[in-house]
Amino acid sequence: MSNALKEQLLKAGLADAKKLKALKKEKHQQKVQAGKKQPVVNEATVLAEERRQQQIERDRQLNQQKQAVLQQKAIAAQVRQLISNNTIKIQGELAYNFTDGKLVKRLYVNNKLHDELSRGMLAIAKQDEHYFLVPAAVAEKIQQRQADSIVVLNVKQQQQDEDDPYADFKIPDDLMW
């Protein structure tokens, strides 16, 4: 309000000095509050903060990728160690044929190893294009870590039922032709 208007209201008796003073004080407080509500926004700091957040996110993703690679290497080392510590020497003149993907491969083993492979007591593990015989328990551990390392792991045969009418007629696992 202008000073002339204030004086006219005071003379007419429509307003008193205390109310005018209170009104002036209230307006002043509103101006102060309005000034505090609108902080000065610096675009450079906003952009810098956004870039910093993007960099943090990018670093986090790279760290996750590095951790995944390290974990894969650790698993591969564990599998390599399991195979090297539990390899059974391959020897013999009897051919054992198996498939690796779409390829048919052949290992020459003796009768005992051939029988154990057929019954699921042994497994064939692959490491760096080489094949190794390992016990079935070790093969299961390897399969938990890296399933594609085990090429052949036959299922152990179940105990026969007592009521089976064909119990006397054994069917061989692998016929020799």
C-alpha positions, 0 to 999 in steps of 0.5 A: 500500500502506498503511504498516501492511502495508509494516511487516508485510512488512518484519518477515516478511522478504517484502520489503526496503526497496529494493523498497518504495522502487522500487515507490513510485517506480514508482507515482508515475511512473505517476500523473505519466504518467497526468496528462500523457496526459489534457490538459485539453480546452477545448471553446471552443478546439476549436469556435473551431478548427473554425469557423476551418477552415470559414471557410478552406474557405469563403474558398477556394471563394469565391476559386475562384469569383472566379478563374473569373469573372475568367478568363471575362471575360478570355476574352470580352475576347480574343474581342471583340478578335479579332473587332474586329481581324479583321472583314471588311466585309460588303457586297453584295446576295447573301443568305447564309442560315445557322442560329443555333441554331433561327433562320435568319439572313441576311447580304447579301454579294457573290459573292466573300464568298459563295464564301469562306464556302461553301468554309470560308475565312471564318466567321461570328462572333456578338458581342452579337447582331451577326454578323461575317465573320472569316477561318477561322484567326481563327475557329479561335482564337475557337473554342478560347476560346469555341466558341459565338461561332462560328456558321458555319465550313464545313469546307474542301474536300479535294483530289480523288482522282485515281481519282475517276470523277466528277471531271469532274462538280462538285456546287455547294455551294450551289444558287441557286434 
